[in-house]
Amino acid sequence: MDTVSVNQFRDNLKAFVEQAVSTHTPIKVTRRAGEAFVVMSADDWEREQETLYVLQNSNLMKQISDSTITHTQRTGYTPTNEQMDEITRI
């Protein structure tokens, strides 16, 4: 994560916003008299929020764990050829 001062950020706002959006790299902006803040694209923010939701949801984490086990043991659900054709056509 790049770190810039609030003055640098203000002077080059458009360039820093474009950088955050195009490279998907958040930028930490430091303030002399206060706490820092982070600038990131809205898509990246939403992705982070979804990840946090999954990680904090014990039921979803259990489902993922169970799926990993059945996948490794090859004992999980196996779609039919017709279902696979439908899936791969997407």
Order of alpha helices (4+ residues) and beta strands (2+ residues): beta-alpha-alpha-beta-beta-alpha-alpha-alpha
